[in-house]
Structures are given as structure tokens and as C-alpha cells.
Amino acid sequence: MKYIVIGGSAGSFQTVSAILANLPKNYPHAVFLCLHRLKNVRGGFVEALSLKSNIPVCEPFDKDQIVPGIAYLAPANYHLYVTNDGFSLTTEEAINHSRPSIDVTFFSLANTKKNDVVGILLSGANKDGAAGIKSILDAGGKIIVQSPDECQVKTMPLAAIKLTSIDYSMNTKDIIDFLKNLKG
Amino acid sequence: MDEFQPISNEIFRKIISTVRTLRNVDFTMFAPDILMHRINRSMNLHGIQFYEKLINKLMVDNCFVDLFLSEIFVPTTEMFRDDTMWKFLEEHIISKLKHESICKIWVPQICGDDELYSLLILLHRNGMLDKSTVYATSPIQKILDDAKIALIDPKKFEASDSNFKKINDKNSLTIYLSHSDKYEYILPELLNKVIFLRHNILNSVSPDNAFNLVLFRDRMLYLNSNIQKMVLENFASNIVKGGYLITGIREKIPNDFQNVFVPVSKNENIFVKV
């Protein structure tokens, strides 16, 4: 099983929605979504993503186990760690003004799942995720940024490109093809 | 230093052992990945680059030990976080507790502590303060001392006030604050009924018994699974039948306890002890 972690902020919702709509049912990998969102709005996000998704979307509870074929969305106002024992949620201080912070989820996956991680950074308006995606690369994983030309807001992928060498810069269609063909 | 870098087992054990020796605080209660991040974060805050230097500083600097310990515990984020929970608490739980002759409440593992202050404001609003005894406990003296001072963090105030207005659209939180030297504090009279007590949640001995309410939101997140069960056993023994336990909205009560703590509100993770 691979661990696919997708981070995004402003302008990433449609891309994430398109990815989830095109993954096959019974997808053999686990997907983690860390998207900047309103901290006091608990409901609606899972439902909106589920509308078109081919795989189940849920917000994990603390210490839930990871199951392949599910897209796990970081809950509002919690950081999402992925550990060897499953999920850990925290209310630690905001990082890059964000809780959930993309860096937190990226770093934790890099530390625990090493070269089984595929990190993807999408459209967004700050640098959250740039340091984290570098840590995935450093740990032996693959990293992708959404092509800045396609992004509604390109600050986030550009911050990653500035910080490290990226394996792939892709548009949405190519990201979908990459994920569909990803072997376990 | 990368705040998220793993700490080797040997160093990790050394830090845990040092803290246990110095302050009798058992860090093994924490989920390891979170604890590593908290240690690294504290080192970054103090410009400490190497773990051996951290251990040496802990051994020789008594004040730093207290500061370090207080930084390991995760502070609460804001007052009235999850406003719907507080609304439910006020409308459905406090309204029932009003009929009790006395009301004993326990807020364990405080840190921050916006949860404690939010509770005190609700009790005050509902005329419950005089009949309530509130235990606020932590194993760390500095955390207790800071909570007694009740200084409001201006960075959190906007979010806290916004949450409060969703519960009570008439008044701002400012009516519960006092002003002194450019700083704002929780009104001292709200704190009069609080017993601040140094207490380790791992102790089988509870600060009291027959609690009507235990407020333990987003604190189980930081405990490993075995410790969670010990803590819930403690609550099960010390909450009165018909009393309430409130946990964080993303925390789960393990199966072993689902016959003891029955949800009153699944969305808000409010349970009644049966």
C-alpha cells in the first residue's frame, strides 16, 4: 500500500474533487487530504467531496487505524499526524497560520512511511506544505506539485519548487493518471 | 532544527528518565510522536540544537525544567471552541445540574486554560458558581500558577469572543474581563470557586469523588491508548451515576467503556455515566 497525501489551500477544492472522482473503486492505497478550511465549520466538507468521489471520504477520529481505499480528510481545527499506530489528532499551535497544517501531515508521513509516500501539493496562498513535501522527498518518497500555470493561486507550489527539486510538476489530468497507475 | 524529526530511542528514554527523576512526571503517558514534536518545538523556542544539551540544561536549570514541562503540554486553542458543544452544555446539562444542591466539577490536565474559563463563565451566567466546586488539576505547578493568574492571550481573544457571541448574541466576553496595566484577565470572582491542585492524572487517587461533571476535551488526544483506559477507569469510579463526561469531538471512548459512558450528544461527545 502507498500513502498518498494531498495538501492544498485556496483553489484546490476542484482539483481534489476531480482526483477523487477519477480514482477507481477499491483503490489499493490510502489517501490523506490536508486542506486549509474554516476552523469553526465542522460539517459540509466531507459531504461536498463525497458527492463525486469514487472512494469513501471521512474525517478520522484520534487513534483510528488506516485502511486502504479511503480518503481521510484532516478535520477542521485539528492537526493530523499519521503515525505507525494510526492517526493522531492534535490541537497544537497553528503552523503557517494553519490548523490543520499541511506541513504537519507531510512531516509525519515522511517520518513513518518513508519511501511509500507520494506527496502532492496543489494550489494555495501560503507556503504551508513546502517544507513538508521536501521532507517526503528526503525520506525517499515521490513528490508532485500541481503545475503553477494551472493553479488558481500558485504561491504554495512555487514555495515548494523554490525549496527543493520536485519529481513532477503536473496538471490535474496527469496527476489523476499518475495516481491511477500507481503500484503498491 | 526540524521540529518533526524523530528522536532516537536512546535519547528519548534519557529525556523521559530525566524528567521523571527531576519532577516525577511520567512522559510515557504521551503518544510518542506528539511528545517528540513537543520536545523539538521547545528546544527550538529556546535555541537548543542538541538533545545532550537539553538534558544537561534540565539537570542544572531548575527554572527551565518547569518551563520545559509546561511547553510539553498542549495549550487550549481558544475559549468556547466548538460553540455548539457549549450551547448544548448550557441548555441541556447545566440546566439539569441547577437542581443539585452542590455541583462538583473536575477539569483535569488543564493547560491554557480556555476550557476552564469558558466553563466558569457558563456557571456564572446560570447562577451556578456559588453551589459549584471546580477542581482544576495539572501535574505541572507552572501551568497551575499561570491558570490562577488568568491572563487573556490577546491573539486568541477574537476567536474566543466570536465563539461566545454565537452562544450569547447579546454580550461580548469583555464583561467577564478585568483590565490592568494594558492586560486583560478573567474576573477574579469567577476563579474564587476553583481549587487549583497539583495532580497526576495517572494516579488512581482522584482529587475528590462523586463528580457531577468532568470536562476533559481534547486531552485524551495526547495520551497513549493504555493510559486513556486508566484515565477513563478513574473517571468511571469518580463520576456520580447520572453525572457527565465531556471529551473532544474527535476523541473516541474505547469499547470497554461504552456501557459505562452513554452518549447524551454524539455530535458533541457528551456522555452520561450509567
Interface residues (C-beta under 8 A of the other chain):
Chain A: K39 N40 R42 E59 P60 F61 D62 K63 D64 P75 N77 Y78 Y81 T83 D85 S88 L89 T90 T91 E92 E93 R99 D103 V104 F107 S108 N111 T112 S135
Chain B: D2 E3 F4 Q5 P6 A31 P32 D33 I34 H37 R38 V74 P75 T76 T77 R81 D82 D83 A159 S162 N163 D218 M220 L221 Y222 S225 G248 I249 R250 E251 K252
